Amino acid sequence: MIRTVSGAGCGPFWSGTWDRAQRLGVGWICDDHGSEVGDTVTVVSHAPANYDCPFCNNIHNGTSTFPLEIVHRDPEVFVKMNPNWWPNNPGNVLVIPTAHHENLFELPVAVAPAIHRAAWASAVAMKRAFRCDGVSTRQHNEPAGNQDVWHFHLHVFPRWDGDELYRTEGTPAPPGALRDRATQLRQHWPDPTEAP
């Protein structure tokens, strides 16, 4: 499905013409055949028909096909342990808006501050709990961008010198280790008043 990005569903950042998108640094987005669409910025939905969103199931009814360890929740965002861990980076989390938005192109700008606050808090908790050397974030959009769940989410990884995060692949984490890391993060979750 091709959708024009504008108005209430996507927020003012993505409304407007190709000229506005170009000024904002957005690439020319094409339809699913690669042809230019005209003066509006459009995106293609990659979710299959009747998509049963696993993140919406986590958020709205607490169900999951994988172990579900919730680290933080507020009205706008949900932070959970990623059930897949990279061998040298145990304890990564996913920051997910509670409302369903397929990807960055559909995400309302008004939701971005809540995602940023949760990513900041996740990073602070990781530094305190895991004593990691650093933190990385990454976010994927559309199949070519390696998106595999059709609900916007931001990965936050604890990092250590020489950990080779980008040379390794994720595998299912042991449920007990997920639970232990989630407990550590909850115990070290910063108070919102600590935010810069």
C-alpha positions as MATLAB code, in Angstrom:
seq = 'MIRTVSGAGCGPFWSGTWDRAQRLGVGWICDDHGSEVGDTVTVVSHAPANYDCPFCNNIHNGTSTFPLEIVHRDPEVFVKMNPNWWPNNPGNVLVIPTAHHENLFELPVAVAPAIHRAAWASAVAMKRAFRCDGVSTRQHNEPAGNQDVWHFHLHVFPRWDGDELYRTEGTPAPPGALRDRATQLRQHWPDPTEAP';
ca = [
       0.000    0.000    0.000;
       1.256    3.486   -0.813;
       0.407    6.290    1.589;
       0.996    9.986    1.250;
       2.703   11.217    4.376;
       0.919   14.280    5.679;
      -1.396   15.729    8.280;
      -2.716   14.134   11.451;
      -1.304   10.645   10.956;
       2.294   11.699   10.564;
       2.698   15.141   12.051;
       3.807   18.381   10.459;
       7.453   17.344    9.931;
       6.528   15.104    6.993;
       3.740   17.232    5.533;
       4.315   19.166    2.397;
       5.912   18.960   -0.987;
       9.090   17.458   -2.396;
      10.748   20.870   -1.969;
      10.043   20.773    1.779;
      11.299   17.187    2.051;
      14.483   18.142    0.210;
      15.096   21.099    2.559;
      14.697   18.717    5.495;
      17.253   16.333    4.021;
      14.760   13.585    3.171;
      15.572   11.524    0.107;
      13.127   11.289   -2.769;
      10.790    8.486   -1.793;
       9.309    6.439   -4.608;
       6.374    4.118   -5.034;
       6.876    0.357   -4.929;
       7.935    0.330   -8.601;
      10.712    2.878   -8.100;
       9.057    5.638  -10.101;
       8.800    9.175   -8.814;
       5.424    9.878   -7.302;
       5.145   13.625   -7.819;
       5.231   16.494   -5.404;
       4.205   14.563   -2.292;
       6.392   12.402   -0.116;
       4.988    8.874    0.054;
       5.891    5.699    1.837;
       4.950    2.102    1.247;
       3.502   -0.042    4.014;
       5.387   -3.321    4.216;
       3.186   -4.930    6.865;
       1.217   -7.873    5.496;
      -2.563   -7.657    5.355;
      -4.127   -8.222    8.796;
      -0.718   -7.847   10.459;
      -0.764   -9.122   14.049;
       1.765   -6.729   15.558;
       3.856   -8.444   18.254;
       4.730   -5.116   19.892;
       1.057   -4.091   20.088;
       0.372   -7.485   21.704;
       3.177   -6.809   24.228;
       1.894   -3.310   24.966;
      -1.859   -3.792   25.031;
      -2.372   -7.289   26.431;
       1.031   -8.391   27.765;
       1.334  -11.374   25.446;
       4.439  -12.481   23.607;
       5.847  -15.500   21.787;
       9.220  -14.700   23.411;
      10.055  -14.012   27.064;
       8.690  -10.532   27.830;
      10.639   -8.428   30.310;
       9.302   -4.889   30.641;
      11.836   -2.351   31.880;
       9.750    0.839   31.747;
       6.334    1.960   30.626;
       4.568    5.291   30.457;
       1.583    6.476   28.379;
       3.733    7.164   25.296;
       6.539    4.590   25.318;
       7.261    1.034   26.298;
      10.816   -0.230   26.968;
      11.428   -3.965   26.949;
      14.419   -6.250   26.860;
      15.222   -7.369   23.344;
      14.787  -11.165   23.418;
      17.727  -11.393   20.993;
      21.186  -10.600   22.322;
      24.455  -10.080   20.556;
      27.207  -12.236   22.107;
      29.316   -9.390   23.508;
      26.431   -6.979   24.223;
      23.947   -8.643   26.580;
      21.157   -6.475   27.883;
      20.020   -4.432   24.875;
      16.527   -2.947   24.951;
      13.854   -1.808   22.528;
      12.160    1.581   22.954;
       8.707    1.371   21.371;
       5.917    3.953   21.081;
       2.705    2.628   22.646;
       0.691    3.788   19.618;
       1.272    1.787   16.443;
       3.375    3.566   13.813;
       5.002    1.336   11.207;
       8.264    3.230   10.829;
      10.038    6.565   11.053;
       8.071    7.914    8.094;
       4.779    7.490   10.004;
       6.016    8.508   13.436;
       4.455   11.793   14.608;
       7.054   14.336   15.606;
       5.160   14.835   18.868;
       6.131   11.268   19.924;
       9.874   11.812   19.348;
      10.594   13.535   22.704;
       9.140   10.578   24.641;
      11.251    8.136   22.611;
      14.339   10.248   23.204;
      13.675   10.450   26.967;
      13.278    6.666   27.148;
      16.457    6.105   25.099;
      18.344    8.517   27.380;
      17.030    6.757   30.500;
      17.902    3.336   29.029;
      21.458    4.514   28.318;
      21.897    5.954   31.815;
      20.530    2.756   33.399;
      22.906    0.647   31.269;
      25.920    2.723   32.255;
      24.979    2.423   35.941;
      23.878   -1.227   35.955;
      26.288   -2.843   33.496;
      29.227   -0.430   33.818;
      29.515   -0.496   30.026;
      32.067    1.669   28.205;
      29.469    3.256   25.931;
      26.002    2.961   24.425;
      24.818    2.700   20.805;
      21.383    3.230   19.313;
      20.088    2.069   15.971;
      16.761    2.104   14.221;
      15.681    0.346   11.009;
      13.061    1.315    8.411;
      11.650   -0.814    5.605;
      13.063   -4.134    4.342;
      16.139   -2.557    2.734;
      16.859   -0.904    6.094;
      16.631   -4.287    7.901;
      13.303   -3.591    9.619;
      11.726   -6.897   10.646;
       8.847   -5.844   12.932;
       6.382   -3.395   11.360;
       6.125   -1.121   14.403;
       8.687    1.646   14.969;
      11.307    0.719   17.570;
      14.704    1.995   18.621;
      17.462   -0.388   19.740;
      19.680    0.700   22.646;
      22.834   -1.412   23.130;
      25.376   -1.460   25.950;
      28.852   -1.272   24.409;
      32.335   -2.302   25.532;
      35.659   -1.543   23.881;
      36.353   -4.124   21.175;
      32.911   -5.779   21.453;
      32.487   -6.113   17.648;
      28.744   -5.434   17.809;
      28.490   -4.866   14.059;
      30.401   -8.056   13.218;
      28.137  -10.375   15.214;
      24.516  -11.506   15.035;
      21.795  -11.728   17.641;
      20.576  -15.014   19.089;
      17.796  -15.758   21.595;
      18.765  -14.724   25.123;
      18.319  -17.133   28.034;
      15.079  -16.199   29.892;
      16.827  -16.072   33.283;
      19.491  -13.708   31.963;
      16.781  -11.495   30.400;
      15.025  -11.318   33.759;
      18.270  -10.528   35.626;
      19.293   -7.761   33.225;
      15.771   -6.264   33.277;
      15.868   -6.193   37.075;
      19.246   -4.439   37.011;
      17.972   -1.810   34.566;
      14.798   -1.176   36.578;
      16.874   -0.761   39.744;
      19.117    1.809   38.009;
      16.429    3.601   35.979;
      17.014    7.345   36.406;
      14.493    9.714   37.868;
      13.049   12.018   35.154;
      14.378   15.032   37.096;
      17.910   13.848   36.258;
      17.359   14.456   32.531;
      19.349   17.281   30.954;
];
